[in-house]
């Protein structure tokens, strides 16, 4: 029976990866890298309405984290070298203002001020500032015409499309919200469940 070259090659690759532990690990690593690339590319292919929906979902999810942390936990640090819970959330907010101002080409409403350095680290003040930062970012996306999402902008010395920059901004806020999970756990609080939809 005749097997095509592709099938033979696939069969050989499968046999090697299943019998050799190093190849098995490399195969797993390459699969993870491929999935990472695909997932990063997908965000840039979403419609403007889908991007807005994702940011609104992220706002609700972040609010759940802010609500879950007791008021006395806002100045809590897991270790002395890192940000407090409030500073993590306010840093996320500073970045939302930064990325949003690059996308819309206008100065940030925060000016050169930093929420992380100027907002009082209370539950009320932090929550208000963080929610306003999400509202700003959502407004920027709503007011950016869909046909301008592929326009090039410069952020952090890199030339990227507005769509890609919004993807990076989304990744950043997810990263810092995720970091606060350990703060909640250390304060004896169960973090909010995942909100994928």
C-alpha positions in Angstrom: 0.0 0.0 0.0 1.3 3.5 -1.0 1.5 6.1 1.8 2.1 9.7 0.9 5.3 11.4 2.1 3.3 13.6 4.5 1.7 10.6 6.1 5.0 8.8 6.5 6.6 11.9 8.0 3.8 12.3 10.4 4.0 8.7 11.4 7.7 8.9 12.0 7.3 12.1 14.0 4.6 10.5 16.1 6.7 7.4 16.8 9.7 9.5 17.8 7.8 11.8 20.1 6.0 8.9 21.8 9.1 6.8 22.4 11.7 9.5 23.2 11.1 11.5 26.4 13.1 14.5 25.2 11.2 14.6 21.9 8.0 14.2 23.8 8.8 17.3 25.9 10.0 19.3 22.8 6.8 18.3 21.0 4.8 19.6 24.0 6.8 22.9 24.1 6.3 23.5 20.3 2.6 22.9 20.7 2.4 25.4 23.5 4.3 28.0 21.5 2.0 27.4 18.5 -1.1 27.9 20.7 0.3 31.0 22.2 0.9 32.5 18.8 -2.6 31.6 17.6 -4.2 33.0 20.7 -2.3 36.3 20.4 -3.3 36.6 16.8 -6.9 36.0 17.4 -7.5 39.1 19.5 -6.3 41.3 16.7 -8.9 39.6 14.4 -11.9 40.4 16.6 -14.4 42.9 15.5 -14.5 46.2 17.2 -17.7 45.2 19.0 -16.1 42.0 20.3 -13.2 44.0 21.6 -15.5 46.4 23.4 -17.4 43.4 24.9 -14.1 41.8 26.1 -13.1 45.1 27.8 -16.5 45.4 29.5 -16.2 41.8 30.7 -12.7 42.6 32.0 -14.0 45.6 33.9 -16.7 43.5 35.6 -14.1 40.8 36.4 -11.7 43.3 37.9 -14.5 44.9 39.9 -15.2 41.4 41.4 -11.6 41.3 42.6 -11.8 44.8 44.0 -15.1 43.9 45.8 -13.6 40.6 47.2 -10.7 42.3 48.9 -11.6 43.5 52.4 -10.9 47.2 53.0 -7.9 46.5 55.2 -6.3 44.5 52.4 -5.8 47.3 50.0 -2.5 48.3 51.6 -1.4 44.6 52.0 1.8 43.4 50.3 2.5 39.7 49.9 6.2 40.5 50.4 7.9 43.9 51.2 9.5 44.3 47.7 6.3 44.2 45.7 3.3 46.5 45.2 0.3 46.6 47.5 -3.0 45.2 46.3 -4.2 48.8 45.6 -0.9 49.7 43.8 -1.3 46.6 41.5 -4.8 47.7 40.5 -3.8 51.4 40.1 -0.8 50.4 38.0 -3.2 48.5 35.8 -5.2 51.7 35.6 -2.2 53.8 34.7 -1.5 51.5 31.8 -5.1 51.6 30.6 -4.8 55.4 30.4 -1.4 55.2 28.7 -2.5 52.6 26.1 -5.8 54.4 25.5 -4.1 57.8 24.9 -1.7 56.2 22.4 -4.6 54.7 20.5 -6.7 57.9 20.4 -3.7 60.1 19.9 -4.7 62.5 22.7 -3.1 63.2 26.0 -4.3 61.0 28.9 -7.0 62.6 31.1 -4.6 61.8 34.0 -2.0 64.0 32.4 1.4 63.0 33.6 0.0 62.0 37.0 0.1 58.4 38.1 -2.9 56.8 39.8 -0.5 54.4 41.5 1.3 57.3 43.1 -1.5 59.8 43.7 -4.7 57.9 44.5 -5.4 57.1 48.1 -5.0 53.3 48.7 -8.5 52.8 50.1 -11.1 50.5 48.8 -13.4 53.3 47.7 -10.7 55.5 46.1 -9.0 52.6 44.3 -12.2 51.1 43.0 -13.4 54.5 41.7 -10.1 55.1 39.9 -9.8 51.7 38.4 -13.4 51.7 37.1 -12.8 55.2 35.6 -9.7 53.8 33.9 -11.7 51.0 32.3 -14.4 53.4 31.3 -11.8 55.6 29.6 -10.3 52.6 27.7 -13.8 51.4 26.6 -14.6 54.9 25.4 -11.4 55.1 23.4 -12.3 51.9 21.6 -15.9 52.9 21.0 -14.7 56.2 19.5 -12.0 54.7 17.3 -13.4 53.9 13.8 -13.0 50.2 12.9 -11.1 51.1 9.8 -8.4 52.8 11.9 -7.6 49.7 14.0 -4.8 48.8 11.5 -3.3 52.3 11.8 0.3 52.2 13.1 1.2 53.9 16.4 4.3 54.0 18.5 4.3 52.7 22.1 7.3 51.9 24.2 9.5 52.6 21.2 7.6 49.9 19.1 5.6 50.5 16.0 2.4 48.5 16.2 -1.2 48.7 14.9 -3.9 50.1 17.2 -5.5 46.7 17.3 -2.3 45.0 18.4 -1.7 47.7 21.1 -5.2 47.1 22.4 -4.4 43.4 22.6 -1.2 44.2 24.6 -3.2 46.5 26.9 -5.7 43.7 27.5 -2.9 41.3 28.2 -1.4 43.8 30.7 -4.6 44.3 32.7 -5.1 40.5 32.8 -1.6 40.0 34.0 -1.9 42.5 36.9 -5.4 41.4 37.9 -4.1 37.8 38.0 -1.2 38.8 40.2 -3.7 40.0 42.8 -5.1 36.5 43.2 -2.3 35.6 45.6 -3.1 38.8 47.7 -6.7 37.6 48.1 -5.6 34.1 49.0 -3.1 35.4 51.6 -5.9 37.4 53.2 -8.0 34.3 53.4 -10.4 35.4 50.6 -11.4 33.0 47.8 -10.8 34.9 44.5 -13.7 35.4 42.1 -14.3 32.5 39.7 -13.2 32.9 36.1 -15.4 35.0 33.9 -14.6 33.9 30.4 -18.0 35.0 29.0 
